[in-house]
Amino acid sequence: SLLLRFYDPQSGRILIDGVSITDIDIKSWRRLIGYVPQELNLLHNSVRENITLGDKTISDEDVWAALDQAGATEFVKQMVGGIGTTVGEMGGKLSGGQRQRISLARALVVKPKFLILDEVTSALDPATEREICANILELEGRYTIIAITHRPAWTDIATHLYKVDAGRVKRVSGRTPAKG
């Protein structure tokens, strides 16, 4: 919520390249962010509409590129209507992993600088969670990815791992990023 500027810090500061987040224009800041919340909200509409949210400036090519980055291309291609397929109320015609990938594609289609993932695999089985983590790992180097989670699968792909405890942030560990 602080990174998305739903709230401003009551104490301390959040710095982006040395600039206080509160000194950055909120609309400009939010245009840089792709956000995938824990609670997914899919519309009773097509895959395309769920990704573009009605933005007519987003092309089908952009939708397919986002689906590819989210690891969703294959299952969407297998749907009778492709990106025109209706997903059902709250995405009811899709599995949990498919809904998560559509939501990830929605965040990626706007070509953000920052991708914020809030407990995105908390409702998924371990195998699907590993698949989502593998998709996220493939995005390394293209986006600054901030994953808020308590799930252990994410510690394997994190380059920087922090723990929030009693209002303090502490670096715990992380892996060496891939070169590329």
N, C-alpha and C positions, 0 to 999 in steps of 0.2 A: 504493500500500500504506500510506503514511503517512496519507493523507486518510481511508482506510477504517479506520484504526487496527489494521491487521494488525501493525504495528510502531509503537513510539513513537520520536520523534526521539532520537538519541544526542547530538546537539548542536543548538543553535539551537532555535527554537520555531515552531509553526504556530499562528497566532491566528485565531480566528473571532469577529468583532465585538469584538476586543480581549481575548478570553478564550482562554487556552491550550487547545488541543484535548485535552490530557491531563487538564484539569480538568472536561471535559464527560463525563457518564455515557455510557459506550460504547454501551449499548443504545438510549438516547434519540438519540444521534448517528446511529447506523446506521439508525434509523427515518426519518430525514430524507433519506436518500440513495437514489437510483435508480442502479444500476450496470450498465453494459454492458461486459463484458470482451472482450478480443481473441479469445479462444478461446470460441466459443459452445457452450453445452450445451443442446440441445433434447432433450426426452423423446420417446420413441416413444408419443405420445399426441396428443390433439386440440390445435388452436390455442388453445382456451380454457384447457385444463390447462397448456399451456406458458406462458401469460401469468399465470394466477392461482396456479400452483404448488399447486393444491389448496385454496386459501383460499376457503372457501364464502361468506365475507362479501363477496366481490367479485362484483358483479352483472354480468349480460350487458351492461347499458348502460355500465358502467365499462370493460368489455373493449372494446366498440366505440369508446368515446371514446379509449381509449389507442391502439387501432389507427388511428383517424383522425389523432391527433397524430403517430404514427409513419409516416404515409403508407402504411398497409397495408390500408385499408378496401377498396379496389377489388379487389385480387387475392384477398382473403379472401372477398368477396361472390361472386366468380366460381367459387369452389370448390364442388363439389356439396354438401358438408355445412356450408359456411360455417365458423363458429367450432368446429363439431363435427368438422371434417375432421382425420384423423390425418396428422401431418406426416412420419411415417417415422422410422426410427432416426437419431438426431442431425439430424433435419430433412432427411433425404435426399430427400424428395419436393419440396423447395423449392429455389429458386435461392439463391445466396449473398446477394443483396440482400433476398430475402424472409425468409431466416433472420435477417438483421441487423435487419429491421424488426419481426419477432416479438420478438426480444430487446429491442429498444428499447421496444416496447409493454409488455413485462414490467416494465421499469424505470419506465415512466410510470404504470402502472395503480395504483401505490401512492401516487400524488400526492406525489412527493418535493419537497423544497425545493432539493436539489442533485442534478444529473444528472452523473454521472462516466462519461465515455466513454473507454475505453482501446484505442487503435488499432482503432477499430470498422470502418474501411474498408480496412484494410491488405491484405485478400485479395480486394477487389472491383475490377472494371474501372473505368476512369476515368468512364464515363457513369453507372454505378450509384453511384459515389462522389459525383458531383456531385448526384445525386438525393437521396442521404442527407443531404448537407450542406444542400441546400435545405430538407429536412424539419426539420433541426436549427435552421436560421435562422428558420423559422416559429415555433419555440418561444421565441424571444427575448422576454424580459420576463415569461415565466411561471415560469422556473426559472433558477437559477444553474447554468450549464453549464460543466463543466471537461472539455476534450477533451485527452487526452494522445496526441500523434501527432507524426510527422515528415513527414506527407503535406502537400504544398503546397496542396491544395484547401481545407484548413482555414484557411489564413492569410487567405483572402478573406472568411471569415465571422467571424473572431475580433475581438472588441472589445478584448481585451487579449492580447498575444502575449508569452510568456515563453520563455526558453531556459534549460535546465539544463546547466551545464557545470562539470565538476570540483567537483561538490557545491554549487555556487552557482546561485542563481536571479537572472536579469537580465531586466528588461522590455525587449523589442525594439521592438514597435510595436503596432498594432491599428487597427481602423476605428472610426468614430464610430457608436455604437448608434443604431438607429432610434428615433424618438420614438413614444410610444404608451402 
